[in-house]
Amino acid sequence: MKLAKPHLDIGLFTADLPPHLAFWGETVGLRFDHALELRPGWVQHRHVVHGSVIKVNHYTDPLPALPPSGYAMLTIVRDGPVWEGRHPGGDCVRLVPPGTEGLVGLGITVETPAPARMMDFYLGAMEFEEIAPHTARCGDTLLFVEKGRGGSLTPSFIAPNFRYLTLQIFDADEACADIVARGGRLAQAPVSFGNVARYGFVADPDGNWIEISARTSLTGIAPAPDR
């Protein structure tokens, strides 16, 4: 797949913003870039690291009580000793020195009861690159596929904690159609965000959401938010 940005982003949701801002900004030490209002009651606080964005979506309405996603751990490269802990919602976060497990930026662990099927999806439908057994690469982001409970098919990606990945591409409609043609599942057909972005969602075999986002700034219009 042709990427517009060689780094994956990851999004989480919370109804309790201050502990997350302290965790990502102070404990983890990420640079806060800006806050983006996506709609009334939904503001995304974007933290940047190695070209990727950690999207802390603050939702003022009660979040749906959906099952957890399969995105079980986020690994971030930074200078210093290994550190492991949990963000305020409870998902695992790990900080490691450069080069650990081949990482140069982010590593995302997805748990699944069927690792071989999951790898087939990411290598086939998503066209990630296999670099080791149960490890795939998209740009410079690594995806670690591990056996575990995994996610499940949900009616929305809006729910607590890690919920979705984002790929920046050049044409959301074409990319979603190609993923479906290669065996993926369309979770949300592409729509336009005003005149600045077009995005859709696909789902992996367990139902984990993956945003496919095209910024119209790439065609010379204006900077565009993804979700």
N, C-alpha and C positions, 0 to 999 in steps of 0.2 A: 504494500500500500504506500502511495506517495504521501509523505507527511509534509505539512506546512511548518511544523515545529517538531524537532527531534527529541521531545521530552513528553512523557505522559503527565497529566495532572490527576489529582484525586480530590474528590469532594466528600464532605461530611456535613451532617445536620445536627444542630443543637438548639434547645430552647433556653440554654443558660450560657450566655456569651462570655461574661467576664473571666471565668476560670479558663476557658479556651484561649482567649487573647493572652492571658498570663502564661499559659503552658507553651503555646507555639512561639510567642515572642520572647519570653524570658527563659523558660526551662530549655527549650530546644534552640532558641537563638535565631529564629528565622526573621527575615526582613518583611515587615508589613508594607504592602504596596499601596492598596487603596480599598475602600469599601464601595460596593456597587449595589444599589437598590434594584432588584429584579422585578419586584412588584410590592405593593403595600403589605407590610408584615414579613417581608423576606429580604434580608440584606446579606450580601456575601462579602466576607472579610478575607481578602486575598493575601496570602503570605508566599513569598517567592524564594525558591532555593534551587540552585543549579539549573535555572531555566524552567523548572516546573513550578506549578502553583498548587499550594495546599488551600483549598477553598472551604473556609469555615462559614457555612450557611446558617445564619441566625434566623430562626423561625419564631414569630411571636405567638402564633396560634399553636395549640397542642399538636405535637407531632403524632402521626399515625403509629399505632403499636404493631408494626410489621416485624416479621422474623429478621434476624440479623442477616447482613449480606455475607458473602464468602470472603470479602476482603478483610483478612484477619490481622495483618500487620503491615506497617509502613517502616521501611528502613531508609535512613537518611545518612549520606556521607558528610562527615565534618571532621576536622582535625581534633585529635584528642582521644581519650580512652573510650572503649565501648561502654555504652549506657543503654539500659533497657528499662522501660516503664510503661505506663498507660496514660493516654490522654484522659481528660475529665469524664468522657463518656464511657471509658473502659477498654477501648481498642488498644492493641499493643503498638508501641513505637520503639524503634531501636536506632541508636546513633552509633556509627562505626567509622573507623579511619578509612581514607581513600584506598581503593584496591581490595578491600574485604569482599570476598566472593565475587570479584570482578566488577564491583560497583564503582561508578564515577559520579552518580547522582542519587536517584531514587531506586529503591527496590520495593516491590509490592508483592506480598504473599497472599495468594488466593487458596483457600482450603476447599476441598471437594471430596466427595466419596468415590469419585471416578477420575483419578489423575490422568490416565491415558486418554480418556475422552476429552478432558479439558485441554490437554496439550494439543490434541488433534484440532480442536476448534481454534485455538490461538495461532497455531502454525498454518492451518489451512484457511479458514474463513477470514481471520484477521491478518494473515500474512506476516506474523511476527517471525523472527529468526530464532531457531533453536541453537543454543550455545552450550548446553549441557543437558543431561537427563533431567526432565522436569523444570528446566529453566529456559525462558524465552526472552528475547530482547525486542523492544520497540524503540527505535531511536537509540538513546543511551540509557533508557529505563529498563530495568530487569523485572521480569515477572517470575516469581517462584511458585510453582504449583505443588501443594502438599496435600496429603491425604488427611481428611477431617470431615467435620459435619457439613460444611459448605453452606451456600446460600439456597434460596428457593425463589420460585417465580412469584413476583409481587405486582400489584396493580400500579405501583408508583415507585419512583426512586427517592421520594421524600419520606424520610424516616430517620431515627437517630443513628448517629455514628457514621463510619465509612459506608458510602452507598454507591458511588459510581466513579469510573475513570473517564477521562476526556482525552480524545485524540484530536489534534488540530490538523485538518486536511484542507484541500482546495475546493472540493465540491461535495457537499453533504448528501445531496440526492444520489449522485453517482456512486459515492462510497457506500452508502447504505444499501443501495441496490446490488452492488457487487458483493458485499458481505452476505446478503441473503442468497444470492446466486451460488455462493461457495458453501452454503449450508448453515449460515447464521440465521438468527431469529430477529425480526424487526419488532422492537418494543414500543417505539413511538415514531411515527412517520415524520420526516423532516418538516419543520415549520420555520417561518421567518421571525426574527426578533426585530421588529420595526424594519428599518432599511439598513441595519448594520450587521446582522448575522443570520445564518441559517444553520439549523442543527436538528439532528434526530438521535434516536437511541437504538442500539441493538442490545441483545442479551446473550450471555454465554449459555452453555448447556444447563447450568444450575439456576439460571435466572438473574445473575448479576448484571447490573446495568452498565453500559458503556456509551458515553456520549460521543457522537461523531459531529464535530463542529467546524464550520467554515466561516472564517471572518471575512466580511466583505472589504475590510481594509486591504486585504491581499489583492483586490481588484481595483484599488485606488479610491474607495469611497470614504470610509471613516473607521476608527478603531471600534472593535465590536466585542461585547461581552459574550462569554459562553455561560453555561449554567454553573 
